[in-house]
Amino acid sequence: ESGDKWVLSVTAQTPTNIAVIKYWGKRDEDLILPINDSISVTLDPGHLCTTTSVAVSPAFTHDRIWLNGKEVSLSGGRYQNCLRELRSRATNYEDEKKGIKITKKDWENLRVHIVSYNNFPTAAGLASSAAGLACLVFSLAKLMNVKEDHSKLSAIARQGSGSACRSLYGGFVKWIMGKEENGSDSIAVQLADEKHWDDLVIIIAVVSSRQKETSSTSGMRDTVETSALIKHRAKEVVPKRIVKMEEAIAKRDFPAFSRLACADSNQFHAVCLDTLPPIFYMNDTSHRIISCVEKWNRHEGTPQVAYTFDAGPNAVLISQNRKAATLLLQRLLFHFPPQSDADLDSYVIGDKT
Ligand code: 2P0
């Protein structure tokens, strides 16, 4: 294509991540700086992921974004921060065959169009913002020829949504809270790649795909303002747990991994209850799933399955291997029989990473 009729585009796909040591609470709301480190597992590509296409053309007059087929406003500070950070790092691009030449300076005036799809319920506590913002930052960085490594990109994705910084890597990922006021050292690092512990099987039991009532952003703000327990958690509990969780992952020690993940999920929900007004993310079904897993693990004498719940009632169940996953599914289907064929789709099964 020639003249100003060209369109240049990039498409990327990013899986979501599930925190096993949770992020909850910010020390800086604009830069999205957390009050503790967190550790997550990134799911396999293809399951619970976001696909994003970004395009640039001299014919575009405004930056625009469509989420799941619907245009939404890009005026929010978070999007704007990501776009600004990426534009300032854009570099020259040239494709002689197509007659496209974009200089670093051009990027400031070129507008982008962004189209993004989730293959799972948005805002039902399944970390849709994590995959979404990571994918947006990654695809725009490719489009704009940004030559930064993944850790720098993670610091940009972080400004879109905290948990997004962890989705830039596969495998096991730590988001280091950092010390700097400008957030430059609040980045994600990979602890182990996707091959390190590939026996793990993650099963997501969708208890409800309804939108959650309290957004993570406002929920954690209320927690930081009103909960005494969060201070104890961030200062005393999480730092020790992070060390132990890193060890458990390095050694593929499933019993330790499971105990730490379950305890951290439970404390996160305890901190939500300790908030004023209290935040209830889990429901009766979530509690029944916890009891069922706890009973089974106790009966076996050693943990077979770990559970973790984010800002919603859906259960993320991590089993040690395929055999344990099969037994878990049997148990789930026995205790929570699907009421319709459609319910069967709710048992999303995916290998880790
Ligand atoms: C996590 N969650 O570590 C925790 C556990 C939910 C429970 O990160 O305000 O959507 O965009 O930084 O990242 C959800 O919080 O919040 C979250 P913002 P985000 O995965």
Boltz pocket constraint, residues with backbone or C-beta under 6 A from the ligand:
constraints:
  - pocket:
      binder: B
      contacts: [[A, 17], [A, 18], [A, 19], [A, 21], [A, 22], [A, 23], [A, 24], [A, 32], [A, 38], [A, 127], [A, 129], [A, 130], [A, 158], [A, 160], [A, 161], [A, 162], [A, 163], [A, 164], [A, 216], [A, 217], [A, 309], [A, 310], [A, 311]]
      max_distance: 6.0
